[in-house]
Amino acid sequence: MITLKLLTEDLYSLNLSADVEVKRNALEALTSIIHSSWDILKSELRQSISEILQFALNETRIRPELIEEVDLGPFKHKVDNGLSMRKAAFQLLETLQDRASDSIDLAQVVDTIVRVGLSDTAEECIVLNLNILAKMSQNSIMVVLSCIDNIVTEFQKLFQANLKLISSQQS
């Protein structure tokens, strides 16, 4: 148990790393530890769980410096090198919501999902966030309802973007 606590603290300290892959691996390892050992570590991690939550929340944003434009001759393609890190951060948020919902600020999680997650440019991240929001709607309905205006606004943006995409594909 002490080893897992120390490992968790070491993994959290990797949030200061500049390497995207190191952060992604730390987020994935934290997800795994919290998912599989939360019942054992609950009392040990009470104080540091808010720091782990902040680590996940901070890594959900799109970082323009991680988007690379590749010249493919007649056209250019954008490669998002931060996508895997964002997906890992959203998966950690989902695990924290599933396993440690009584120890984290759920309103902060919903706010990040609505403001950041639903406006992400990657479809995989949007799907992850919709899944988290659906789970939270079942388990923490009052927190979700407190942000319903923002949720509806983001859903309208998503629907409008998809309608434009569909209509441009049909043309």
DAWO-V435862 format. One line per field, one symbol per residue. ss: DSSP state (H for helix, E for strand, L for the rest). phi: phi as a letter, one per 30 degrees, with the letter a starting at -180 (. if undefined). A space follows every 10 residues. Layout:
ss = ???
phi = ???
//
This chain:
ss = LHHHHHHHHH HHHHHHLLLH HHHHHHHHHH HHHHHHHHHH HHHHHLLLHH HHHHHHHHLL LLLHHHEEEE ELLLLEEEEE LLHHHHHHHH HHHHHHHHHL LLLLLHHHHH HHHHHHHLLL LLHHHHHHHH HHHHHHHHHL HHHHHLLHHH HHHHHHHHHH HHHHHHHHHH L
phi = .ddddddddd dddddddddd dddddddddd edddddbddd ceddcedcdd ddddedddcd ddcedccccc dcidbcbccc dcdddddddd ddddddddcb ddcbdddddd eddddcddcd dcdedddedd ddddddddcb ddddddcddd dddddddddd dddddddddd d
//
